[in-house]
Amino acid sequence: MTKKIKLFIFLSIIFVLGAFAVQMATHHIAGMPQEDIPTLPDISENFMDAPYFRLVFFVYFILFTGGIGIAAFWIIQALRKQKVFPQAPGTTTLHYDHQYNLKIITLITATTFLATLAILGIAVFGPDNNWPRITIFYNIFLEISVFFILARYIPFSELGIRKDHFIPFKAAGLYAITVWLIFPAAFVNHFIASSLHLKSGLNPAIPLYFMLKDDPARYLLILQIVVLGPIVEELFFRGFLYGWLRKRMSFIATTILVSLIFSLIHRTYNVVLPLFILSFMLCFLYERTHNMVNSIFFHSLHNLMGCIVLFALNQASSL
């Protein structure tokens, strides 16, 4: 291990720990810890009456019934020794050494640390009622920064962006099957979190959406959730991180490690298992097709389903 590699590892750890500490300090100063920022309004009695609920019911009915049919069809194909996801030509591994990849990690963690320092400054000197907008712009800034760092040092072709082997219908079918796995995983996750007495907060996007009310920044939040977030997260976790680790590790080992990092970095304990399953499927899709566009499409579809539920919750809260 060279001195540069040791330096990059040391700096990355320092920046990650520093960003985490600054975020905790910011939440304390702002008086708004993530798990305590405004919860959902009382919507239990009104949710069924919200027009968007019909859309939610219809979409998930299609996903559940479609998932059963697609799974049965693919099982029959497998029994007939027909490949459901034929292995695409090419590779998912990055052709760069550890030192080069660690340099990229260091740049990304340093950017995160500096951005959190800026947020801490706003917490101390800025207005108190701007937190929803500040949080959105902070997330967008980080995602755009990660995108440009990756684009600066790694060609898009190395990150899996390609025109061939784009299979949106099969990707949607795989997502329908994934829904069947995510829902029971959510119940198991809730049981484990309750047994360990972990305080599970809402997905940060939910209270943010309700705090913004009629603010136009809501549209930026939806854009970030459905478009920008999936693009950047897939380029980083599947294109960069998975491609880097896959060079030295097996598919299963790489997928488990990447999925653990992906699920834990969101810091929402009540969805660790569902996020792990989601990441596992995304890694599988990328491994088989070698096309990052499939993973981005899959991820965006998942986030879009969450936004539809969010719209229904919003309607129910106003009834």
N, C-alpha and C positions, 0 to 999 in steps of 0.2 A: 504494500500500500504506500503510494507516494505521499510526500508532504502536502501537495496540492489537494489530493483526495481527502486526507485527514482534515485539512483546513476547511474544505467545502462542507464536509460532514459536521464539523464543529460549528461553523457559522449557521448552517441550516437548523441545527438543534437549538442554538441560541435564539435565532429569529422566531422559530415556532413557539418556544417557551415564552419569549418576550411578547409576541402577539397575543398569546393566551392570557398572560398576566395583565396586559394593557386592556384587553377586552373585559376581564373581570373588574378591573378598576373603573372602567367606563360605565359598566352596568351599575356599579355601586354608587358612583358619583351622580349618575343620572337618576338613580332611584328606580330603575326599571330593569330588574333582572329578566332574562329571556323567559323564564318559566312563569313570571308573574305579570307580564304586560297584558293589557286587557283581554279577558277571555271572551268566548262567544256569548252573545246574548241568549236569553232563554228562548229557544226556538223549538223545543221538543213538541209543543202542541201545534205549531204552525208549519212545520217542515212538510208535512203531507199535503198541505194546501198550496204550497208554492208551485207555480207553473213549471219552474225549472226541475221540480222533483219528478215530473213525468218524463222529462228528458233524461234525468239521471237513471230512473227506473228502466227506461227503454234501452239506454246505452249499456247498462250493466246486464240487463237481460240478454241482449245480443252477445255480449262478451262471454257470459256464463254458458249459454246454450251453444254458442259458436265454439267455445273452448272444448266442450265435450265432443262435439262432432269432429273438430280438427284433430284432437288427440286420438280419437278412435281411428280416423282415416290414416294418420301417420303411423299408428301402431300396426295397422294392417299392411301398410307399405313396408314397414320394417320387417314384419314376419315374412313377407314375400321377397325379402332381401333387396328391396329398392331403397336407395338413399333419399332420405327426406331433405337433408341439407348436404348436398355434395360438396366436398372440399374444393374451394376455389384455388386456382393457381396463385403462386406468390407466397408471401410470408407476412406475419404480423410483427416480426422482431425489428428493432431499430439497429441500424448499422453504425452505432457510435459507442465509444468506450465509456467506462464508468465516470471518468473524470469529466468528460464533456457533459454527460447527463446530470452529474452532481452540480456542475456549474449552473445549469438551467434551474435545478431545484433551489439552489442558493438565491438566484435572482428572484424567483417567485416568492420564496419565504421572506426575503428582504423587502419586497414590494408590499407584502401583506403586513409586515411589521410597521413599515412607515405609514401605511394607510390607517392602521389602528391607532397609531400615535396622533395622526391628524384628527381622528374621531374623538380621542381623549381630549384634545385641545378644544374641540367644539363643545364637549360635555362640560368643560370648565368655564369657557368664556361665551359660548353661544346661547341662543334662546332655547327654552325648555320645550316648546310646542312643535319643534321641527323634526323630532326623532324619526317618525315614519319616513319622511322624504330623505333624510340623511342616511338612514339605513339602506334604502333602495339605491341611492346614488353610490354609496360605499360598495354595495355588492356589484353593481354594474361596473364601477371603476376596477374592482379586482378582477372581474371576469374579462373585461376588455384588456387589462394588463397581461393576464395569463395568456390570452389569445395572441397578443402581439409578441410576447416573449417566445412562445412556441413557434410562431410564424417566422420570427427573426432567425432562429437557430436550427429549425428542422423543416425541410420541405414538406408541403402538405401530402405529397405522395407517400412519404415515409410515415405519416400519421394516419394513413389509410383512406385518404380522400381520393376516390377514383370513380370513373363513370360506369364501369362494367360491374356485373354481379350485384346490382341494386334490386332487391326483392321485397318491395313494400308489402305485398299481400302475405307472403310467408312471415315477414316480420310482425305484421298485425296478428296473424294466426298464433305465432309464438307468444305474443303479448296476451292474447285471450287465454292461453293455457297458463301463463304466468299469474294471471288474476286469481285462478283457482289455488295457487300456492301462496299468494300474498295474503289473502284474507285469513286462512287458518294460522299463518305465521304471525299475523297481527294479534290474534287471540292468545297464542302461546307467549308472545313477547309481553303482552299486558299482564299475563299471569306471573311470569318470571319477575317483571319489574315490581309488581305488587308484593310478591314474596320477599323480594330484597329491599322493600320499602324505599324504592327509588321514586323520586318525584318527577313524573313525566309531564313535560310541557307540551303545548300544542306545537304543531309545525309553525315556525316563525312567520310564514307567509299568511297564515290565517288571521292572527291578531293585527298584523300590518294592514291587511286588506280592510278590516273593519275600522281601524283607526283613521284610515285615509278618507272614509265616507265618500263624499262626492268629489274628492280631489282628483284632478286629471292625472296625478302621479300613479293612480290605480292602474292606468293603462300601461305605464312603464313597468309596474310590478308584474302584470300579466305577460307582457312581452319578455321580461326577464325569465319568468317561470317556464314559458312554453317554447321560446326560441333561443335566447342568448344562453341561459343556463345549460340546457342539454348540449348545445354545440360545444361550449367551453369545457364542461365536465367530461364529455366523451373524448374530446381531443386530449385532455390531460390524463384521465384515468385509463381509458382504453388505448388511445393512440400512443401516448408517451409512456405512462407508468407501466401498463401491461406490456407494451412492446419492448421496453427496457428489461423487465424481469423475465419475460418469455424467452429471451436470448439464452438464459442460464437455467431456467426451471421448466418443469413440466406444465402442461395446461392446467391440471387440477391444482397444483401448488400455487401457480401464478394467479389463478382465478380466486382461490380462497384468500390469498394475501391482499390482492387488489380490492376484493369485495369487503374484507374486514376494514381496510383503510377507508373505503368509500362510505360504509355504513356508520363508522365511528366519527368521521370528520364532520358529519352533519349535526352531531351533538344533540340528537333528539332520541332519548333512550326508548321511547315507546314505539319506535319504528325501526330499530336496529335490524331485527330479523327480516322484515319486509324489504328493507333497503339492501340487505345482503343477498336476498333471492333475486331482486331486480338486477343488481350488479352481476350476479352469477350468469343470468340469462343474457345480459348485454355482452359479457365476455365470450360466452358461447357463440353468440351471433357473429361477433367480430372474428373469432377464431375460424369459424366455418366459411365466412364470406370474404374475409380480408377487405371489407368495405366499411369504412367508418360511417358512411351515410346511412346504412341500415341501422346502426346503433343509435345515431342521432334521431332518426325517425321513430324508433322504438321508445326512446327516452322522452321525446316530445309528446308522443301519444299518451304515455303514462301521466305526464304532467298536465296535459290537456284534460284528462279525465278528472284529475284533482280540481282543476279550475271550474269544471262544470258543477261539481259538488259544492264548490265555494260560492258559485253564483246562486245555487239553490238555497244555501244557508243564508245568504244575504237577503234574498227575497223573503224567506221565512221570518227574518228578524224585523222586517218592516211591515208585516201583516198585523 
